[in-house]
Amino acid sequence: MQRRNAIRMLGVLAGVLAAGVAPQVLADPWSDRETGRQYDRLGRYQGRVEEDGRRYDAQGRYEGRVDSNGRAYDRSGRYQGRVDSSGRSYDAQGRYMGRQDESGRIYDRSGRYQGRIDSNGRRYDAQGRYVGQSR
């Protein structure tokens, strides 16, 4: 259960971070969002993020968007949280959720290491196991 929660946290943080963080955190030097296709650890297509911040699932259904300031919205337009320019993420109520440092390491709100995203968009859990990729 704890591993599942850690992977879920990594997924949530990675999703928000990958869709709307500052350029120094991501491997995408020309944009403040990482765009492209997302894949799980087995190489299965999970969805995509467009250049304008719109997110789509594997079936092409609209999931929500992230604006240029790092604020995330669900498909109904409800505010979900944000990521600031230094990689810190906050939920919809403004509570600190975690952060991603300059080298791609992700930490939860308690400062515990949750995983990392490398410069090629590959995601790893806290034990170093590959869990997916953004291309």
C-alpha positions in Angstrom: 0.0 0.0 0.0 2.8 2.4 0.9 4.5 1.7 -2.5 1.3 2.2 -4.3 0.8 5.6 -2.6 4.4 6.5 -3.3 3.9 5.7 -7.0 0.6 7.6 -7.0 2.4 10.6 -5.4 5.2 10.3 -8.0 2.6 10.2 -10.8 0.7 13.2 -9.5 3.8 15.2 -8.9 5.3 14.1 -12.2 2.1 14.9 -14.0 1.8 18.4 -12.6 5.5 19.0 -12.8 5.9 17.7 -16.3 3.0 19.7 -17.5 3.8 23.1 -16.0 7.1 23.8 -14.3 9.9 26.2 -14.9 12.3 25.5 -17.7 15.3 24.9 -15.4 13.6 21.8 -14.0 12.7 20.2 -17.3 14.6 19.1 -20.3 12.6 21.4 -22.6 14.7 24.6 -23.0 12.3 26.5 -25.3 9.1 26.2 -23.3 7.9 26.4 -19.7 6.0 23.1 -20.1 7.1 19.7 -21.2 5.1 18.6 -24.2 4.7 15.3 -26.0 3.6 11.8 -25.4 3.7 10.0 -22.1 4.4 6.2 -21.7 4.3 3.8 -18.7 7.2 1.5 -17.7 6.1 -1.1 -20.3 6.1 1.4 -23.1 2.3 1.7 -23.3 1.0 5.1 -24.4 -0.6 7.0 -21.5 -1.5 10.3 -23.1 -0.1 13.6 -24.3 0.5 17.2 -23.4 0.1 19.8 -26.1 2.2 22.9 -26.4 -0.6 25.1 -25.1 -0.7 22.9 -21.9 -3.8 20.9 -22.7 -3.6 17.3 -21.5 -5.2 14.2 -23.1 -5.4 10.6 -22.0 -4.5 7.5 -24.0 -7.9 7.5 -25.8 -7.6 11.2 -26.8 -10.0 12.5 -24.2 -9.4 15.9 -22.8 -8.1 15.7 -19.1 -7.4 19.3 -18.3 -4.8 21.9 -18.8 -1.8 23.7 -17.2 -1.4 27.4 -17.9 1.9 29.2 -18.4 2.1 30.1 -14.7 2.0 26.4 -13.6 -1.6 26.4 -12.5 -3.4 23.1 -13.3 -7.1 22.8 -14.1 -9.2 19.6 -14.6 -11.5 19.0 -17.6 -14.3 21.0 -15.9 -12.0 24.0 -15.4 -11.7 23.5 -11.6 -8.4 24.6 -10.2 -6.3 21.6 -9.0 -3.1 23.2 -7.8 0.1 24.8 -9.1 3.8 24.5 -9.4 5.9 27.5 -8.8 9.1 28.5 -10.7 11.3 26.7 -8.3 9.6 23.4 -8.7 7.5 23.4 -5.5 3.9 22.0 -6.0 0.8 23.1 -4.1 -2.7 21.6 -4.0 -6.0 23.5 -4.7 -6.1 24.7 -1.1 -2.6 26.1 -1.3 -1.0 23.4 0.8 2.6 22.4 0.0 2.7 18.9 -1.7 6.3 18.4 -2.6 9.0 19.6 -5.0 11.3 18.7 -7.8 14.9 19.9 -7.7 17.1 21.0 -10.5 18.4 17.5 -11.1 14.9 16.0 -11.4 14.7 14.4 -8.0 11.1 14.5 -6.5 10.4 14.9 -2.8 7.1 14.8 -1.0 5.9 17.4 1.5 7.9 15.7 4.3 11.1 15.9 2.3 11.2 12.2 1.6 12.6 11.2 -1.8 9.9 9.8 -4.1 11.7 9.3 -7.4 13.2 11.3 -10.2 12.8 12.3 -13.8 15.9 12.3 -15.9 16.8 14.7 -18.7 15.3 12.4 -21.3 11.9 12.3 -19.5 12.3 8.9 -18.0 10.6 8.5 -14.6 12.0 6.3 -11.7 10.5 5.5 -8.3 12.4 5.9 -5.0 14.1 2.5 -5.4 15.4 3.4 -8.9 12.9 1.3 -10.8 11.7 2.7 -14.2 8.0 3.6 -14.1 7.5 5.5 -17.3 8.6 8.1 -19.8 7.6 11.4 -21.5 8.7 11.8 -25.1 
